[in-house]
Amino acid sequence: MDSTAVGRVTLAQAEAGGLEGLLLPLVFLVLLYVLLIRPQSKRRKELARLVASLTVGDLVATVGGMHGAVVDLDDDTVDLAVTEDASGAPDVVLRFDRNAVARVIEKADAPDDADGDTA
């Protein structure tokens, strides 16, 4: 085999290796998106929906672990009753940023109709 033929074979191998060299990083980027970025984005959207759907009476837990019942809502804050007195009225009410709510433990019951009809 002469040196020209060897040069052509080496050039062909180098060109084929370039495509294979791009395949591994592309597979890595796709896996990164599927395993990390997409689930994180879905969780963030779900948490935003949860925070937007808070209503008075919901039992919630904050990111710091505080459990309480929602007693008042504002655009940016939520007031949680964390203890009750003997009559059942809120005793200690703490104000948190709405984004501090990590999960809803129990949703407040929907208000019933005054006449009792469910139509």
C-alpha positions in Angstrom: 0.0 0.0 0.0 1.4 3.4 -0.9 1.4 6.5 1.3 -1.4 8.1 -0.6 -3.8 5.2 0.1 -2.8 5.2 3.8 -3.5 9.0 3.9 -7.0 8.5 2.4 -7.8 5.7 4.9 -6.7 7.9 7.8 -8.7 10.8 6.6 -11.8 8.7 6.2 -11.4 7.4 9.8 -10.9 10.9 11.1 -14.1 12.1 9.4 -16.1 9.2 10.7 -14.7 9.7 14.2 -15.8 13.3 14.2 -19.5 12.3 13.9 -19.1 9.6 16.6 -17.3 12.2 18.8 -20.4 14.5 18.6 -22.8 11.6 19.4 -21.7 11.1 23.0 -22.1 14.7 24.1 -25.5 14.9 22.4 -26.7 11.8 24.2 -25.3 13.3 27.4 -27.2 16.5 26.9 -30.5 14.7 26.2 -30.1 12.5 29.3 -29.3 15.7 31.4 -32.5 17.3 30.1 -34.7 14.2 30.6 -33.4 13.3 34.0 -32.7 16.6 35.7 -34.0 19.7 33.9 -37.5 18.6 32.9 -38.5 17.1 36.3 -37.3 20.2 38.1 -39.3 22.4 35.8 -42.4 20.3 36.3 -42.0 20.5 40.1 -41.6 24.2 40.0 -44.7 24.7 37.9 -46.7 22.4 40.2 -45.6 24.3 43.3 -46.5 27.6 41.7 -50.0 26.2 40.9 -50.3 24.9 44.5 -49.3 28.3 46.0 -51.8 30.1 43.7 -54.6 27.8 44.7 -54.3 28.3 48.5 -57.5 29.1 50.3 -58.4 30.1 53.9 -58.7 26.9 56.0 -56.1 24.8 54.1 -53.7 22.9 56.3 -50.2 23.5 55.0 -46.5 22.8 55.7 -43.8 25.3 55.0 -40.3 24.6 53.7 -39.0 25.1 57.3 -41.3 22.4 58.6 -43.9 24.6 60.3 -47.5 23.2 60.0 -50.5 25.4 60.3 -53.9 26.4 59.0 -54.2 29.3 56.5 -56.2 32.1 58.2 -55.4 35.0 55.8 -54.0 35.4 52.3 -52.3 38.3 50.6 -50.7 38.6 47.2 -47.3 37.9 48.7 -47.9 36.5 52.1 -49.9 33.9 53.9 -50.9 33.9 57.6 -50.8 30.6 59.4 -52.4 29.7 62.7 -50.0 27.4 64.3 -51.8 26.9 67.7 -55.3 27.3 69.0 -56.7 28.4 72.4 -59.2 26.3 74.4 -62.1 27.7 72.4 -60.5 26.7 69.1 -59.7 30.2 68.0 -56.2 30.9 66.5 -53.8 31.7 69.3 -50.5 32.2 67.5 -50.6 33.4 63.9 -47.4 33.7 61.9 -46.9 35.4 58.6 -44.9 33.7 55.9 -44.0 34.5 52.3 -46.3 32.5 50.0 -43.3 30.8 48.4 -42.5 29.3 51.8 -45.4 26.9 51.5 -44.0 23.6 50.5 -47.1 21.4 50.4 -50.8 21.3 51.2 -51.6 18.6 53.8 -55.4 19.0 53.6 -57.5 21.3 51.5 -60.3 23.2 53.1 -63.8 21.8 52.5 -65.8 23.6 49.8 -68.5 25.8 51.4 -72.0 24.2 51.4 -75.0 25.9 49.9 -77.2 27.7 52.5 -80.3 25.7 51.6 -78.5 22.4 51.4 -79.1 21.8 47.6 -76.2 20.4 45.6 -77.6 21.2 42.2 
